Amino acid sequence: MLILIEGHCDERGTNEYNLALGERRAKATMNYLVTQGVQANRITIISYGEERPVCTEKNEGCWQRNRHAHFLVKAR
């Protein structure tokens, strides 16, 4: 099993800040999975920052939905 963790955030902040925030979110998710027994060498992370929003409205509810880590799992 291989896991890709995508880090996402809302549109507020600069592109650089949001990419770094998305990376921190993905790393935190990866660290949690490692503590649960998933081998770190099976995990890859990427940050999309604000580039792939799931919601485009300009309100707190929408921004909250955009702050997440998304998993893609592939069998070997």
PDB file of N, CA, C, O and CB in Angstrom:
ATOM      1  N   MET A   1       0.848  -1.176   0.000  1.00  0.00           N
ATOM      2  CA  MET A   1       0.000   0.000   0.000  1.00  0.00           C
ATOM      3  C   MET A   1       0.889   1.234   0.000  1.00  0.00           C
ATOM      4  O   MET A   1       1.818   1.334   0.801  1.00  0.00           O
ATOM      5  CB  MET A   1      -0.962   0.001   1.219  1.00  0.00           C
ATOM      6  N   LEU A   2       0.611   2.160  -0.884  1.00  0.00           N
ATOM      7  CA  LEU A   2       1.286   3.451  -0.948  1.00  0.00           C
ATOM      8  C   LEU A   2       0.261   4.534  -0.675  1.00  0.00           C
ATOM      9  O   LEU A   2      -0.880   4.446  -1.128  1.00  0.00           O
ATOM     10  CB  LEU A   2       1.978   3.667  -2.329  1.00  0.00           C
ATOM     11  N   ILE A   3       0.666   5.556   0.064  1.00  0.00           N
ATOM     12  CA  ILE A   3      -0.260   6.625   0.441  1.00  0.00           C
ATOM     13  C   ILE A   3       0.315   7.958   0.007  1.00  0.00           C
ATOM     14  O   ILE A   3       1.480   8.252   0.275  1.00  0.00           O
ATOM     15  CB  ILE A   3      -0.532   6.619   1.967  1.00  0.00           C
ATOM     16  N   LEU A   4      -0.491   8.766  -0.661  1.00  0.00           N
ATOM     17  CA  LEU A   4      -0.164  10.151  -0.976  1.00  0.00           C
ATOM     18  C   LEU A   4      -1.050  11.020  -0.099  1.00  0.00           C
ATOM     19  O   LEU A   4      -2.271  10.868  -0.099  1.00  0.00           O
ATOM     20  CB  LEU A   4      -0.365  10.474  -2.510  1.00  0.00           C
ATOM     21  N   ILE A   5      -0.441  11.923   0.643  1.00  0.00           N
ATOM     22  CA  ILE A   5      -1.200  12.858   1.469  1.00  0.00           C
ATOM     23  C   ILE A   5      -1.044  14.243   0.867  1.00  0.00           C
ATOM     24  O   ILE A   5       0.065  14.760   0.735  1.00  0.00           O
ATOM     25  CB  ILE A   5      -0.719  12.832   2.961  1.00  0.00           C
ATOM     26  N   GLU A   6      -2.190  14.844   0.499  1.00  0.00           N
ATOM     27  CA  GLU A   6      -2.206  16.197  -0.051  1.00  0.00           C
ATOM     28  C   GLU A   6      -2.601  17.171   1.052  1.00  0.00           C
ATOM     29  O   GLU A   6      -3.619  16.980   1.717  1.00  0.00           O
ATOM     30  CB  GLU A   6      -3.183  16.302  -1.261  1.00  0.00           C
ATOM     31  N   GLY A   7      -1.803  18.211   1.245  1.00  0.00           N
ATOM     32  CA  GLY A   7      -2.145  19.251   2.206  1.00  0.00           C
ATOM     33  C   GLY A   7      -2.820  20.415   1.505  1.00  0.00           C
ATOM     34  O   GLY A   7      -2.322  20.916   0.496  1.00  0.00           O
ATOM     35  N   HIS A   8      -3.953  20.844   2.041  1.00  0.00           N
ATOM     36  CA  HIS A   8      -4.729  21.937   1.455  1.00  0.00           C
ATOM     37  C   HIS A   8      -5.019  22.992   2.520  1.00  0.00           C
ATOM     38  O   HIS A   8      -5.014  22.684   3.712  1.00  0.00           O
ATOM     39  CB  HIS A   8      -6.053  21.408   0.837  1.00  0.00           C
ATOM     40  N   CYS A   9      -5.269  24.221   2.103  1.00  0.00           N
ATOM     41  CA  CYS A   9      -5.665  25.273   3.035  1.00  0.00           C
ATOM     42  C   CYS A   9      -6.586  26.255   2.310  1.00  0.00           C
ATOM     43  O   CYS A   9      -6.826  26.139   1.108  1.00  0.00           O
ATOM     44  CB  CYS A   9      -4.413  26.007   3.618  1.00  0.00           C
ATOM     45  N   ASP A  10      -7.093  27.222   3.070  1.00  0.00           N
ATOM     46  CA  ASP A  10      -8.005  28.194   2.455  1.00  0.00           C
ATOM     47  C   ASP A  10      -7.226  29.275   1.713  1.00  0.00           C
ATOM     48  O   ASP A  10      -5.995  29.265   1.707  1.00  0.00           O
ATOM     49  CB  ASP A  10      -8.911  28.835   3.523  1.00  0.00           C
ATOM     50  N   GLU A  11      -7.930  30.188   1.100  1.00  0.00           N
ATOM     51  CA  GLU A  11      -7.341  31.186   0.219  1.00  0.00           C
ATOM     52  C   GLU A  11      -6.684  32.354   0.935  1.00  0.00           C
ATOM     53  O   GLU A  11      -5.995  33.155   0.304  1.00  0.00           O
ATOM     54  CB  GLU A  11      -8.378  31.704  -0.688  1.00  0.00           C
ATOM     55  N   ARG A  12      -6.886  32.464   2.239  1.00  0.00           N
ATOM     56  CA  ARG A  12      -6.326  33.609   2.959  1.00  0.00           C
ATOM     57  C   ARG A  12      -4.829  33.409   3.172  1.00  0.00           C
ATOM     58  O   ARG A  12      -4.389  32.301   3.477  1.00  0.00           O
ATOM     59  CB  ARG A  12      -7.044  33.807   4.318  1.00  0.00           C
ATOM     60  N   GLY A  13      -4.063  34.446   3.018  1.00  0.00           N
ATOM     61  CA  GLY A  13      -2.607  34.379   3.138  1.00  0.00           C
ATOM     62  C   GLY A  13      -1.953  34.374   1.770  1.00  0.00           C
ATOM     63  O   GLY A  13      -2.625  34.240   0.748  1.00  0.00           O
ATOM     64  N   THR A  14      -0.626  34.522   1.762  1.00  0.00           N
ATOM     65  CA  THR A  14       0.113  34.529   0.498  1.00  0.00           C
ATOM     66  C   THR A  14       0.255  33.112  -0.035  1.00  0.00           C
ATOM     67  O   THR A  14       0.057  32.142   0.696  1.00  0.00           O
ATOM     68  CB  THR A  14       1.502  35.174   0.678  1.00  0.00           C
ATOM     69  N   ASN A  15       0.592  33.002  -1.290  1.00  0.00           N
ATOM     70  CA  ASN A  15       0.807  31.682  -1.887  1.00  0.00           C
ATOM     71  C   ASN A  15       1.901  30.919  -1.150  1.00  0.00           C
ATOM     72  O   ASN A  15       1.759  29.725  -0.887  1.00  0.00           O
ATOM     73  CB  ASN A  15       1.171  31.819  -3.371  1.00  0.00           C
ATOM     74  N   GLU A  16       2.997  31.608  -0.814  1.00  0.00           N
ATOM     75  CA  GLU A  16       4.108  30.964  -0.115  1.00  0.00           C
ATOM     76  C   GLU A  16       3.669  30.453   1.254  1.00  0.00           C
ATOM     77  O   GLU A  16       3.984  29.327   1.639  1.00  0.00           O
ATOM     78  CB  GLU A  16       5.282  31.938   0.038  1.00  0.00           C
ATOM     79  N   TYR A  17       2.939  31.293   1.979  1.00  0.00           N
ATOM     80  CA  TYR A  17       2.451  30.897   3.306  1.00  0.00           C
ATOM     81  C   TYR A  17       1.533  29.691   3.196  1.00  0.00           C
ATOM     82  O   TYR A  17       1.654  28.745   3.975  1.00  0.00           O
ATOM     83  CB  TYR A  17       1.713  32.064   3.988  1.00  0.00           C
ATOM     84  N   ASN A  18       0.619  29.716   2.240  1.00  0.00           N
ATOM     85  CA  ASN A  18      -0.342  28.625   2.094  1.00  0.00           C
ATOM     86  C   ASN A  18       0.312  27.323   1.651  1.00  0.00           C
ATOM     87  O   ASN A  18      -0.108  26.249   2.080  1.00  0.00           O
ATOM     88  CB  ASN A  18      -1.413  29.014   1.106  1.00  0.00           C
ATOM     89  N   LEU A  19       1.323  27.396   0.808  1.00  0.00           N
ATOM     90  CA  LEU A  19       2.050  26.181   0.431  1.00  0.00           C
ATOM     91  C   LEU A  19       2.770  25.594   1.642  1.00  0.00           C
ATOM     92  O   LEU A  19       2.766  24.379   1.842  1.00  0.00           O
ATOM     93  CB  LEU A  19       3.059  26.479  -0.699  1.00  0.00           C
ATOM     94  N   ALA A  20       3.391  26.457   2.450  1.00  0.00           N
ATOM     95  CA  ALA A  20       4.068  25.982   3.657  1.00  0.00           C
ATOM     96  C   ALA A  20       3.057  25.411   4.653  1.00  0.00           C
ATOM     97  O   ALA A  20       3.328  24.392   5.288  1.00  0.00           O
ATOM     98  CB  ALA A  20       4.874  27.125   4.309  1.00  0.00           C
ATOM     99  N   LEU A  21       1.914  26.046   4.794  1.00  0.00           N
ATOM    100  CA  LEU A  21       0.867  25.557   5.700  1.00  0.00           C
ATOM    101  C   LEU A  21       0.333  24.206   5.234  1.00  0.00           C
ATOM    102  O   LEU A  21       0.138  23.299   6.043  1.00  0.00           O
ATOM    103  CB  LEU A  21      -0.285  26.575   5.793  1.00  0.00           C
ATOM    104  N   GLY A  22       0.100  24.074   3.945  1.00  0.00           N
ATOM    105  CA  GLY A  22      -0.353  22.791   3.406  1.00  0.00           C
ATOM    106  C   GLY A  22       0.670  21.689   3.636  1.00  0.00           C
ATOM    107  O   GLY A  22       0.308  20.545   3.911  1.00  0.00           O
ATOM    108  N   GLU A  23       1.952  22.038   3.522  1.00  0.00           N
ATOM    109  CA  GLU A  23       3.006  21.047   3.771  1.00  0.00           C
ATOM    110  C   GLU A  23       3.029  20.646   5.246  1.00  0.00           C
ATOM    111  O   GLU A  23       3.171  19.466   5.564  1.00  0.00           O
ATOM    112  CB  GLU A  23       4.385  21.602   3.347  1.00  0.00           C
ATOM    113  N   ARG A  24       2.892  21.615   6.143  1.00  0.00           N
ATOM    114  CA  ARG A  24       2.849  21.282   7.578  1.00  0.00           C
ATOM    115  C   ARG A  24       1.654  20.398   7.893  1.00  0.00           C
ATOM    116  O   ARG A  24       1.766  19.471   8.695  1.00  0.00           O
ATOM    117  CB  ARG A  24       2.792  22.563   8.432  1.00  0.00           C
ATOM    118  N   ARG A  25       0.519  20.669   7.278  1.00  0.00           N
ATOM    119  CA  ARG A  25      -0.685  19.856   7.501  1.00  0.00           C
ATOM    120  C   ARG A  25      -0.454  18.425   7.004  1.00  0.00           C
ATOM    121  O   ARG A  25      -0.809  17.466   7.690  1.00  0.00           O
ATOM    122  CB  ARG A  25      -1.915  20.488   6.783  1.00  0.00           C
ATOM    123  N   ALA A  26       0.129  18.282   5.833  1.00  0.00           N
ATOM    124  CA  ALA A  26       0.403  16.945   5.291  1.00  0.00           C
ATOM    125  C   ALA A  26       1.420  16.208   6.158  1.00  0.00           C
ATOM    126  O   ALA A  26       1.260  15.013   6.408  1.00  0.00           O
ATOM    127  CB  ALA A  26       0.917  17.043   3.839  1.00  0.00           C
ATOM    128  N   LYS A  27       2.471  16.904   6.626  1.00  0.00           N
ATOM    129  CA  LYS A  27       3.478  16.270   7.485  1.00  0.00           C
ATOM    130  C   LYS A  27       2.874  15.832   8.811  1.00  0.00           C
ATOM    131  O   LYS A  27       3.187  14.750   9.308  1.00  0.00           O
ATOM    132  CB  LYS A  27       4.646  17.228   7.737  1.00  0.00           C
ATOM    133  N   ALA A  28       2.010  16.662   9.389  1.00  0.00           N
ATOM    134  CA  ALA A  28       1.370  16.290  10.654  1.00  0.00           C
ATOM    135  C   ALA A  28       0.516  15.046  10.464  1.00  0.00           C
ATOM    136  O   ALA A  28       0.487  14.173  11.332  1.00  0.00           O
ATOM    137  CB  ALA A  28       0.509  17.452  11.196  1.00  0.00           C
ATOM    138  N   THR A  29      -0.174  14.959   9.347  1.00  0.00           N
ATOM    139  CA  THR A  29      -0.991  13.787   9.044  1.00  0.00           C
ATOM    140  C   THR A  29      -0.105  12.559   8.861  1.00  0.00           C
ATOM    141  O   THR A  29      -0.422  11.478   9.359  1.00  0.00           O
ATOM    142  CB  THR A  29      -1.842  14.028   7.781  1.00  0.00           C
ATOM    143  N   MET A  30       0.997  12.727   8.152  1.00  0.00           N
ATOM    144  CA  MET A  30       1.929  11.623   7.963  1.00  0.00           C
ATOM    145  C   MET A  30       2.477  11.151   9.308  1.00  0.00           C
ATOM    146  O   MET A  30       2.532   9.949   9.566  1.00  0.00           O
ATOM    147  CB  MET A  30       3.079  12.041   7.033  1.00  0.00           C
ATOM    148  N   ASN A  31       2.879  12.083  10.158  1.00  0.00           N
ATOM    149  CA  ASN A  31       3.424  11.714  11.469  1.00  0.00           C
ATOM    150  C   ASN A  31       2.404  10.933  12.285  1.00  0.00           C
ATOM    151  O   ASN A  31       2.766   9.986  12.983  1.00  0.00           O
ATOM    152  CB  ASN A  31       3.864  12.967  12.239  1.00  0.00           C
ATOM    153  N   TYR A  32       1.143  11.315  12.206  1.00  0.00           N
ATOM    154  CA  TYR A  32       0.106  10.573  12.913  1.00  0.00           C
ATOM    155  C   TYR A  32       0.010   9.143  12.384  1.00  0.00           C
ATOM    156  O   TYR A  32      -0.047   8.193  13.165  1.00  0.00           O
ATOM    157  CB  TYR A  32      -1.249  11.284  12.777  1.00  0.00           C
ATOM    158  N   LEU A  33      -0.008   8.991  11.068  1.00  0.00           N
ATOM    159  CA  LEU A  33      -0.099   7.651  10.487  1.00  0.00           C
ATOM    160  C   LEU A  33       1.092   6.788  10.883  1.00  0.00           C
ATOM    161  O   LEU A  33       0.940   5.590  11.122  1.00  0.00           O
ATOM    162  CB  LEU A  33      -0.193   7.739   8.967  1.00  0.00           C
ATOM    163  N   VAL A  34       2.279   7.391  10.953  1.00  0.00           N
ATOM    164  CA  VAL A  34       3.470   6.638  11.361  1.00  0.00           C
ATOM    165  C   VAL A  34       3.319   6.164  12.808  1.00  0.00           C
ATOM    166  O   VAL A  34       3.699   5.038  13.129  1.00  0.00           O
ATOM    167  CB  VAL A  34       4.751   7.506  11.206  1.00  0.00           C
ATOM    168  N   THR A  35       2.768   7.012  13.684  1.00  0.00           N
ATOM    169  CA  THR A  35       2.559   6.578  15.075  1.00  0.00           C
ATOM    170  C   THR A  35       1.531   5.463  15.171  1.00  0.00           C
ATOM    171  O   THR A  35       1.501   4.732  16.161  1.00  0.00           O
ATOM    172  CB  THR A  35       2.116   7.756  15.937  1.00  0.00           C
ATOM    173  N   GLN A  36       0.693   5.325  14.157  1.00  0.00           N
ATOM    174  CA  GLN A  36      -0.312   4.264  14.135  1.00  0.00           C
ATOM    175  C   GLN A  36       0.191   2.998  13.444  1.00  0.00           C
ATOM    176  O   GLN A  36      -0.555   2.030  13.298  1.00  0.00           O
ATOM    177  CB  GLN A  36      -1.565   4.756  13.445  1.00  0.00           C
ATOM    178  N   GLY A  37       1.468   3.005  13.015  1.00  0.00           N
ATOM    179  CA  GLY A  37       2.061   1.799  12.473  1.00  0.00           C
ATOM    180  C   GLY A  37       2.289   1.776  10.972  1.00  0.00           C
ATOM    181  O   GLY A  37       2.810   0.788  10.455  1.00  0.00           O
ATOM    182  N   VAL A  38       1.922   2.819  10.260  1.00  0.00           N
ATOM    183  CA  VAL A  38       2.176   2.862   8.816  1.00  0.00           C
ATOM    184  C   VAL A  38       3.647   3.206   8.603  1.00  0.00           C
ATOM    185  O   VAL A  38       4.162   4.135   9.224  1.00  0.00           O
ATOM    186  CB  VAL A  38       1.240   3.906   8.097  1.00  0.00           C
ATOM    187  N   GLN A  39       4.317   2.472   7.742  1.00  0.00           N
ATOM    188  CA  GLN A  39       5.734   2.719   7.473  1.00  0.00           C
ATOM    189  C   GLN A  39       5.911   4.035   6.717  1.00  0.00           C
ATOM    190  O   GLN A  39       5.241   4.280   5.714  1.00  0.00           O
ATOM    191  CB  GLN A  39       6.346   1.550   6.667  1.00  0.00           C
ATOM    192  N   ALA A  40       6.817   4.875   7.208  1.00  0.00           N
ATOM    193  CA  ALA A  40       7.041   6.201   6.621  1.00  0.00           C
ATOM    194  C   ALA A  40       7.462   6.121   5.155  1.00  0.00           C
ATOM    195  O   ALA A  40       7.139   7.014   4.372  1.00  0.00           O
ATOM    196  CB  ALA A  40       8.101   6.951   7.415  1.00  0.00           C
ATOM    197  N   ASN A  41       8.178   5.064   4.777  1.00  0.00           N
ATOM    198  CA  ASN A  41       8.632   4.957   3.388  1.00  0.00           C
ATOM    199  C   ASN A  41       7.499   4.617   2.420  1.00  0.00           C
ATOM    200  O   ASN A  41       7.720   4.557   1.211  1.00  0.00           O
ATOM    201  CB  ASN A  41       9.717   3.906   3.284  1.00  0.00           C
ATOM    202  N   ARG A  42       6.314   4.398   2.926  1.00  0.00           N
ATOM    203  CA  ARG A  42       5.143   4.152   2.067  1.00  0.00           C
ATOM    204  C   ARG A  42       4.290   5.406   1.893  1.00  0.00           C
ATOM    205  O   ARG A  42       3.254   5.373   1.228  1.00  0.00           O
ATOM    206  CB  ARG A  42       4.287   3.026   2.652  1.00  0.00           C
ATOM    207  N   ILE A  43       4.731   6.510   2.495  1.00  0.00           N
ATOM    208  CA  ILE A  43       3.947   7.741   2.482  1.00  0.00           C
ATOM    209  C   ILE A  43       4.698   8.823   1.713  1.00  0.00           C
ATOM    210  O   ILE A  43       5.897   9.020   1.906  1.00  0.00           O
ATOM    211  CB  ILE A  43       3.640   8.212   3.923  1.00  0.00           C
ATOM    212  N   THR A  44       3.979   9.516   0.843  1.00  0.00           N
ATOM    213  CA  THR A  44       4.490  10.685   0.132  1.00  0.00           C
ATOM    214  C   THR A  44       3.564  11.844   0.451  1.00  0.00           C
ATOM    215  O   THR A  44       2.351  11.667   0.554  1.00  0.00           O
ATOM    216  CB  THR A  44       4.582  10.433  -1.419  1.00  0.00           C
ATOM    217  N   ILE A  45       4.139  13.040   0.608  1.00  0.00           N
ATOM    218  CA  ILE A  45       3.297  14.212   0.863  1.00  0.00           C
ATOM    219  C   ILE A  45       3.501  15.246  -0.238  1.00  0.00           C
ATOM    220  O   ILE A  45       4.548  15.296  -0.884  1.00  0.00           O
ATOM    221  CB  ILE A  45       3.612  14.827   2.250  1.00  0.00           C
ATOM    222  N   ILE A  46       2.479  16.066  -0.430  1.00  0.00           N
ATOM    223  CA  ILE A  46       2.535  17.183  -1.359  1.00  0.00           C
ATOM    224  C   ILE A  46       1.615  18.273  -0.821  1.00  0.00           C
ATOM    225  O   ILE A  46       0.594  17.983  -0.198  1.00  0.00           O
ATOM    226  CB  ILE A  46       2.123  16.747  -2.810  1.00  0.00           C
ATOM    227  N   SER A  47       1.978  19.514  -1.063  1.00  0.00           N
ATOM    228  CA  SER A  47       1.133  20.632  -0.660  1.00  0.00           C
ATOM    229  C   SER A  47       0.570  21.312  -1.903  1.00  0.00           C
ATOM    230  O   SER A  47       1.303  21.649  -2.833  1.00  0.00           O
ATOM    231  CB  SER A  47       1.926  21.644   0.210  1.00  0.00           C
ATOM    232  N   TYR A  48      -0.733  21.504  -1.897  1.00  0.00           N
ATOM    233  CA  TYR A  48      -1.371  22.282  -2.952  1.00  0.00           C
ATOM    234  C   TYR A  48      -1.769  23.655  -2.460  1.00  0.00           C
ATOM    235  O   TYR A  48      -2.297  24.458  -3.230  1.00  0.00           O
ATOM    236  CB  TYR A  48      -2.586  21.553  -3.487  1.00  0.00           C
ATOM    237  N   GLY A  49      -1.523  23.946  -1.174  1.00  0.00           N
ATOM    238  CA  GLY A  49      -1.882  25.250  -0.635  1.00  0.00           C
ATOM    239  C   GLY A  49      -3.340  25.549  -0.911  1.00  0.00           C
ATOM    240  O   GLY A  49      -4.227  24.765  -0.572  1.00  0.00           O
ATOM    241  N   GLU A  50      -3.574  26.682  -1.522  1.00  0.00           N
ATOM    242  CA  GLU A  50      -4.941  27.123  -1.828  1.00  0.00           C
ATOM    243  C   GLU A  50      -5.379  26.779  -3.252  1.00  0.00           C
ATOM    244  O   GLU A  50      -6.468  27.171  -3.673  1.00  0.00           O
ATOM    245  CB  GLU A  50      -5.054  28.616  -1.617  1.00  0.00           C
ATOM    246  N   GLU A  51      -4.555  26.062  -3.986  1.00  0.00           N
ATOM    247  CA  GLU A  51      -4.770  25.862  -5.426  1.00  0.00           C
ATOM    248  C   GLU A  51      -5.918  24.935  -5.813  1.00  0.00           C
ATOM    249  O   GLU A  51      -6.394  25.009  -6.945  1.00  0.00           O
ATOM    250  CB  GLU A  51      -3.540  25.334  -6.017  1.00  0.00           C
ATOM    251  N   ARG A  52      -6.375  24.074  -4.924  1.00  0.00           N
ATOM    252  CA  ARG A  52      -7.444  23.127  -5.268  1.00  0.00           C
ATOM    253  C   ARG A  52      -8.567  23.171  -4.227  1.00  0.00           C
ATOM    254  O   ARG A  52      -8.766  22.209  -3.485  1.00  0.00           O
ATOM    255  CB  ARG A  52      -6.878  21.691  -5.378  1.00  0.00           C
ATOM    256  N   PRO A  53      -9.292  24.277  -4.175  1.00  0.00           N
ATOM    257  CA  PRO A  53     -10.349  24.374  -3.157  1.00  0.00           C
ATOM    258  C   PRO A  53     -11.518  23.441  -3.451  1.00  0.00           C
ATOM    259  O   PRO A  53     -11.854  23.193  -4.609  1.00  0.00           O
ATOM    260  CB  PRO A  53     -10.853  25.808  -3.061  1.00  0.00           C
ATOM    261  N   VAL A  54     -12.131  22.928  -2.388  1.00  0.00           N
ATOM    262  CA  VAL A  54     -13.344  22.126  -2.550  1.00  0.00           C
ATOM    263  C   VAL A  54     -14.577  23.022  -2.492  1.00  0.00           C
ATOM    264  O   VAL A  54     -15.668  22.615  -2.892  1.00  0.00           O
ATOM    265  CB  VAL A  54     -13.425  21.029  -1.464  1.00  0.00           C
ATOM    266  N   CYS A  55     -14.398  24.235  -1.996  1.00  0.00           N
ATOM    267  CA  CYS A  55     -15.494  25.207  -1.896  1.00  0.00           C
ATOM    268  C   CYS A  55     -14.935  26.575  -2.273  1.00  0.00           C
ATOM    269  O   CYS A  55     -13.829  26.924  -1.862  1.00  0.00           O
ATOM    270  CB  CYS A  55     -16.124  25.228  -0.446  1.00  0.00           C
ATOM    271  N   THR A  56     -15.686  27.350  -3.050  1.00  0.00           N
ATOM    272  CA  THR A  56     -15.181  28.639  -3.528  1.00  0.00           C
ATOM    273  C   THR A  56     -15.915  29.848  -2.971  1.00  0.00           C
ATOM    274  O   THR A  56     -15.634  30.978  -3.369  1.00  0.00           O
ATOM    275  CB  THR A  56     -15.253  28.677  -5.008  1.00  0.00           C
ATOM    276  N   GLU A  57     -16.848  29.628  -2.060  1.00  0.00           N
ATOM    277  CA  GLU A  57     -17.540  30.769  -1.446  1.00  0.00           C
ATOM    278  C   GLU A  57     -16.598  31.483  -0.495  1.00  0.00           C
ATOM    279  O   GLU A  57     -15.611  30.901  -0.044  1.00  0.00           O
ATOM    280  CB  GLU A  57     -18.819  30.311  -0.697  1.00  0.00           C
ATOM    281  N   LYS A  58     -16.889  32.728  -0.188  1.00  0.00           N
ATOM    282  CA  LYS A  58     -16.038  33.543   0.676  1.00  0.00           C
ATOM    283  C   LYS A  58     -16.662  33.664   2.060  1.00  0.00           C
ATOM    284  O   LYS A  58     -17.166  34.725   2.428  1.00  0.00           O
ATOM    285  CB  LYS A  58     -15.813  34.942   0.061  1.00  0.00           C
ATOM    286  N   ASN A  59     -16.628  32.562   2.838  1.00  0.00           N
ATOM    287  CA  ASN A  59     -17.148  32.587   4.203  1.00  0.00           C
ATOM    288  C   ASN A  59     -16.409  31.540   5.035  1.00  0.00           C
ATOM    289  O   ASN A  59     -15.746  30.656   4.491  1.00  0.00           O
ATOM    290  CB  ASN A  59     -18.687  32.328   4.222  1.00  0.00           C
ATOM    291  N   GLU A  60     -16.531  31.649   6.357  1.00  0.00           N
ATOM    292  CA  GLU A  60     -15.778  30.778   7.256  1.00  0.00           C
ATOM    293  C   GLU A  60     -16.097  29.304   7.048  1.00  0.00           C
ATOM    294  O   GLU A  60     -15.196  28.467   7.107  1.00  0.00           O
ATOM    295  CB  GLU A  60     -16.056  31.157   8.688  1.00  0.00           C
ATOM    296  N   GLY A  61     -17.356  28.974   6.807  1.00  0.00           N
ATOM    297  CA  GLY A  61     -17.722  27.577   6.580  1.00  0.00           C
ATOM    298  C   GLY A  61     -17.008  26.988   5.382  1.00  0.00           C
ATOM    299  O   GLY A  61     -16.548  25.847   5.424  1.00  0.00           O
ATOM    300  N   CYS A  62     -16.916  27.750   4.331  1.00  0.00           N
ATOM    301  CA  CYS A  62     -16.228  27.294   3.121  1.00  0.00           C
ATOM    302  C   CYS A  62     -14.725  27.212   3.365  1.00  0.00           C
ATOM    303  O   CYS A  62     -14.092  26.225   2.990  1.00  0.00           O
ATOM    304  CB  CYS A  62     -16.527  28.237   1.936  1.00  0.00           C
ATOM    305  N   TRP A  63     -14.149  28.238   3.989  1.00  0.00           N
ATOM    306  CA  TRP A  63     -12.711  28.211   4.264  1.00  0.00           C
ATOM    307  C   TRP A  63     -12.355  27.011   5.131  1.00  0.00           C
ATOM    308  O   TRP A  63     -11.311  26.389   4.935  1.00  0.00           O
ATOM    309  CB  TRP A  63     -12.266  29.515   4.950  1.00  0.00           C
ATOM    310  N   GLN A  64     -13.219  26.681   6.090  1.00  0.00           N
ATOM    311  CA  GLN A  64     -12.969  25.537   6.966  1.00  0.00           C
ATOM    312  C   GLN A  64     -12.924  24.235   6.173  1.00  0.00           C
ATOM    313  O   GLN A  64     -12.085  23.375   6.438  1.00  0.00           O
ATOM    314  CB  GLN A  64     -14.045  25.453   8.053  1.00  0.00           C
ATOM    315  N   ARG A  65     -13.813  24.087   5.211  1.00  0.00           N
ATOM    316  CA  ARG A  65     -13.828  22.878   4.375  1.00  0.00           C
ATOM    317  C   ARG A  65     -12.559  22.746   3.550  1.00  0.00           C
ATOM    318  O   ARG A  65     -12.132  21.631   3.247  1.00  0.00           O
ATOM    319  CB  ARG A  65     -15.038  22.889   3.450  1.00  0.00           C
ATOM    320  N   ASN A  66     -11.943  23.880   3.179  1.00  0.00           N
ATOM    321  CA  ASN A  66     -10.733  23.858   2.354  1.00  0.00           C
ATOM    322  C   ASN A  66      -9.473  23.538   3.152  1.00  0.00           C
ATOM    323  O   ASN A  66      -8.441  23.211   2.564  1.00  0.00           O
ATOM    324  CB  ASN A  66     -10.562  25.186   1.663  1.00  0.00           C
ATOM    325  N   ARG A  67      -9.537  23.625   4.467  1.00  0.00           N
ATOM    326  CA  ARG A  67      -8.375  23.314   5.318  1.00  0.00           C
ATOM    327  C   ARG A  67      -8.431  21.838   5.682  1.00  0.00           C
ATOM    328  O   ARG A  67      -9.116  21.449   6.627  1.00  0.00           O
ATOM    329  CB  ARG A  67      -8.352  24.210   6.614  1.00  0.00           C
ATOM    330  N   HIS A  68      -7.702  21.015   4.923  1.00  0.00           N
ATOM    331  CA  HIS A  68      -7.753  19.574   5.158  1.00  0.00           C
ATOM    332  C   HIS A  68      -6.556  18.867   4.526  1.00  0.00           C
ATOM    333  O   HIS A  68      -5.810  19.436   3.730  1.00  0.00           O
ATOM    334  CB  HIS A  68      -9.057  18.992   4.607  1.00  0.00           C
ATOM    335  N   ALA A  69      -6.408  17.619   4.912  1.00  0.00           N
ATOM    336  CA  ALA A  69      -5.457  16.725   4.267  1.00  0.00           C
ATOM    337  C   ALA A  69      -6.278  15.671   3.536  1.00  0.00           C
ATOM    338  O   ALA A  69      -7.237  15.130   4.086  1.00  0.00           O
ATOM    339  CB  ALA A  69      -4.458  16.072   5.308  1.00  0.00           C
ATOM    340  N   HIS A  70      -5.905  15.387   2.318  1.00  0.00           N
ATOM    341  CA  HIS A  70      -6.632  14.438   1.490  1.00  0.00           C
ATOM    342  C   HIS A  70      -5.712  13.240   1.218  1.00  0.00           C
ATOM    343  O   HIS A  70      -4.530  13.412   0.922  1.00  0.00           O
ATOM    344  CB  HIS A  70      -7.113  15.106   0.150  1.00  0.00           C
ATOM    345  N   PHE A  71      -6.259  12.043   1.321  1.00  0.00           N
ATOM    346  CA  PHE A  71      -5.501  10.810   1.137  1.00  0.00           C
ATOM    347  C   PHE A  71      -5.810  10.176  -0.207  1.00  0.00           C
ATOM    348  O   PHE A  71      -6.963  10.130  -0.636  1.00  0.00           O
ATOM    349  CB  PHE A  71      -5.802   9.825   2.261  1.00  0.00           C
ATOM    350  N   LEU A  72      -4.785   9.696  -0.856  1.00  0.00           N
ATOM    351  CA  LEU A  72      -4.932   8.829  -2.025  1.00  0.00           C
ATOM    352  C   LEU A  72      -4.148   7.558  -1.703  1.00  0.00           C
ATOM    353  O   LEU A  72      -2.970   7.630  -1.352  1.00  0.00           O
ATOM    354  CB  LEU A  72      -4.411   9.530  -3.369  1.00  0.00           C
ATOM    355  N   VAL A  73      -4.786   6.406  -1.819  1.00  0.00           N
ATOM    356  CA  VAL A  73      -4.166   5.135  -1.472  1.00  0.00           C
ATOM    357  C   VAL A  73      -4.077   4.284  -2.727  1.00  0.00           C
ATOM    358  O   VAL A  73      -5.034   4.179  -3.494  1.00  0.00           O
ATOM    359  CB  VAL A  73      -4.964   4.401  -0.355  1.00  0.00           C
ATOM    360  N   LYS A  74      -2.916   3.681  -2.925  1.00  0.00           N
ATOM    361  CA  LYS A  74      -2.710   2.811  -4.086  1.00  0.00           C
ATOM    362  C   LYS A  74      -2.128   1.497  -3.610  1.00  0.00           C
ATOM    363  O   LYS A  74      -1.156   1.478  -2.855  1.00  0.00           O
ATOM    364  CB  LYS A  74      -1.775   3.479  -5.140  1.00  0.00           C
ATOM    365  N   ALA A  75      -2.705   0.427  -4.036  1.00  0.00           N
ATOM    366  CA  ALA A  75      -2.168  -0.895  -3.728  1.00  0.00           C
ATOM    367  C   ALA A  75      -0.892  -1.102  -4.535  1.00  0.00           C
ATOM    368  O   ALA A  75      -0.792  -0.641  -5.672  1.00  0.00           O
ATOM    369  CB  ALA A  75      -3.213  -2.017  -4.035  1.00  0.00           C
ATOM    370  N   ARG A  76       0.059  -1.777  -3.964  1.00  0.00           N
ATOM    371  CA  ARG A  76       1.331  -2.019  -4.671  1.00  0.00           C
ATOM    372  C   ARG A  76       1.168  -2.984  -5.800  1.00  0.00           C
ATOM    373  O   ARG A  76       2.138  -3.293  -6.492  1.00  0.00           O
ATOM    374  CB  ARG A  76       2.380  -2.539  -3.724  1.00  0.00           C
TER     375      ARG A  76
END
